Amino acid sequence: MTAPLVAHVEAVLFLADEPVPLAALAEATNADQVAVTAALAELGAACEDPARGLVLQQAAGGWRLYTDPAVNESVERWALSGRTGRLTQAALETLAVVAYKQPITRLEISEVRGVQADAAVRSLEQRGLIAEVGTQEGPGQAALFATTDLFLEKVGVNRLDELPPLTEWLAEEAAPDEPAPGELRTARSRLAAGEELPSSWRDGAPATAAASPTREIEELTSALESAAADAVTRLRAVMEATADDEDEPDPDDAVDANEPTADDEEPTAEARHDAAEAAAGPS
């Protein structure tokens, strides 16, 4: 006796470890897609019976049998006995970042979360919720991560655009303006203390809050300029003193008045004889 098509469809979905597209179901059951669609509708209606522990759902572009939420307590007790299958808060935050900003690198994930995300990325990758989908252009060729079909299945959506928009979770107040460079330290201190930044930071920040870092920079600049001017003055003085020393005569080269010069040397005997003859005149 040949089993009806709905039984074949149910058997394939029971063995499948991921959602099965309609075309794949038609190929596996050797039936056309119209007939398979009707069989899916029949199977879905049968699973609505409270006596059934399974439900039929469409997710990630295909169909799959899931346990009925009404029996989750028993299923979780069996599946999680002796271990935990829950994602940590860090993993959940990382998964959310990847889901809404994919494709994204590890460094970009860490920048968004403000902490190192390598461990959370590895955990999500091992669970099959995210996977490498390429490399970033430019130096380094960092790996890019994106969510998988398993993520869509777990979340219960067919496409990423079915994820709830982030605007539903954002505050309705105006976002604060970016602080001026001199006010970044104050902004970090206020955020670390759990305070909120003003919506018009540049115009509304207290003068004392922004003045302190700016005053420190001005004082440092003034001190550096003063030190540079003093150094130039000292250098000029040294150079002028060196020039004056070069213009003064060397004491070793001075002529001693007591020492005889070439003109004061004693004449020779021959010179005295010639001088005597010249004084006597012609004979």
ABEGO torsion letter per residue (X at the ends): XBBBAAAAAAAAAAABABBBBAAAAAAAAGBBAAAAAAAAAAAAAAAABAABABBBBBBGGBBBBBBBAAAAAAAAAAAABGBBABBBAAAAAAAAAAAAAOBBBAAAAAAAAGBBAAAAAAAAAAAGABBBAEBBBEBGGBBBBBBBAAAAAAAGBABAAABBBAAAABBABBBBBBBBAAAAAAAAAAAAAGBBBBABAAAABBAAAAAAAAAAAAAAAAAAAAAAAAAAAAAAAAAAAAAAAAABBBAAABBBAABBBAAABBBBAAAAAAAAAAAAEBX
